[in-house]
């Protein structure tokens, strides 16, 4: 009994230190704080997920295959859980700030691992409540599932997540051991994350690819139920849907529990309970393996990491090599970049996520897209590109997509806040504020430029019929958007700096300024859409010219403002 | 030389945290700035260094206004903030090299000075390590080394001795004396009255945002009572002011 109390108390303490509910829960009333931006942010994400799910399910219902949602849902869920586990194993299990505090306590390795793992799982559950549950509940409502579907879906999602998370954690234990030869803590973390991402994404891509390649072998049974009078388009639509279902099923088969999960929810009957018990058994098996390995290795590995971090180099400094003089602006910029690269937290959240997304887009574009195009060509006996017309709407759509991807990176949004209380440094050094403003924006501008280049490169590769001139014009417009975005994000950070952060992760997780970035994206997309509407009657070139002029005026206005008011902008850093 | 001319600051309307301060710190003197918590010391220092705007009055660093000519004024002082947790991800040498670039110290000078200063503070062997692995005292030393590196005419130090071991504290005090001997000036805030008593050429006492005394320790004794220590005089002055 005492032992259990000890674990529960440990768990309680860890939960309290791992979660910061400040702002979300009103400390006086202990109720949801409706004035908190975080609450609104969660609410907005919740509504967006519900809306998109609703629209998607409706679309699938029209094509007669709402089942595809369930298959796709689990495919995306497993990718989300696995990727989240990689990050959490690093940040919560092995490199969390509080780990040193627990090591000095009389707690067994196993107990520490159980409690840390529980915190990790709870974080995964937290994101599932916001993202996964609303989507699947909407599916339940729209497909008229019976009442047992809802509790069952919660159980299945939880069990599937535990299994995937445990398996990824086991693999992580070994991957982290293998890469121990990297003596730099931050490089070590980044390499491990990169390797694990490759381990997950490459097989996933290959599985999808092989699924697509097997298209020819798939029998489209649904097609047989159609009589000859059916419209040719409907048959084609059915073929595409069927192909997609088969591909996703093919992929899901590789994730043992996912297939069982889908089966459990496809038809709610007594068999569902058996499926649930099957997943439960697999969970227990995975957890047993994980805890057995962890019992012997976890604390040892944590101690090794700590010693790596605290290890004294005893390296004689080579002053002649290390003290090379640089231009002060260049040095300032290098320092900004160093802070991002040397901190795994900032690197993962601001750079790594973008790079992974771009790699995934490029891989999909190179592997899956040509197969899809080929299959459509074979089915429709017509080249898809011959049907494609490129107008200002398509032009604006591509620019809009780039603007949406900008939202994933918030380097400028924390350009000041990242330094916490020490941001005052930028106030007392002898460098003009407008120069500092521009230098601080360069990392964001660079990341966004990479996004623009890759997206346009992919589009140029996928749709070769688009003239190079328009690719160049899209680049110009996207760069103008890039400047506007980066400037506004830095304005926000300067006007609402969050300088009282205790550690790096809170700079990202508790930054309610992020809401403004979402609003910015909506506004920019609205501007792009509005320009495309008012220039409908005009030629493509004139429309593009108008857009360039409008955005250039905004950029010039901003530059004048920064030049004149930079001192005022930096006022809040005290 | 640092001149504070009729300097006032209010965070809220009609509630001055610093009121009409007039102090002139001459070249060749160490000026100790003391006062109870919340008296306005940090606000004053923040205005001197350009971190906070001045509502009224002006501050001149070697006759360059921090208000109208901030970049030139900032080049003329080195500042040690009270919180030494700065640029923790950089190694000691990276930090010092960065500071040398920002203050445009040439390569030869920076190498000589980094070696001399860091050996003096006994942090030379730790220069290849990240600042986040340093103890509080070592972090304080690396920040002070950064100031000494660009060798400004004026030093503005906010609680510089906090966290330093006795040896380093002694060395820093000697460096301050050496600096003023060369015709420069040092402005520093402290809570340690004994240090102010022994080290400073002049002392300024601030309470509730107002300067209630500026002068030498001898002048203070003459005015408020012979034979008393600075601590006793400080208690007496701030008590009188409260009454």
Interface residues (C-beta under 8 A of the other chain):
Chain A: X309 X310 X312 X313 X314 X315 X316 X317 X319 X320 X322 X323 X324 X325 X326 X327 X328 X330 X331 X332 X334 X335 X338 X339 X342 X343 X421 X422 X424 X425 X427 X428 X429 X430 X431 X432 X571 X573 X574
Chain B: X46 X49 X50 X51 X52 X53 X70 X71 X72 X74 X75 X79 X81 X83 X85 X86 X87 X89 X90 X93 X94 X96 X97 X98 X100 X101 X102 X103 X104 X105 X106 X107 X110 X111 X114 X115 X124 X125 X126 X127 X128 X129 X133
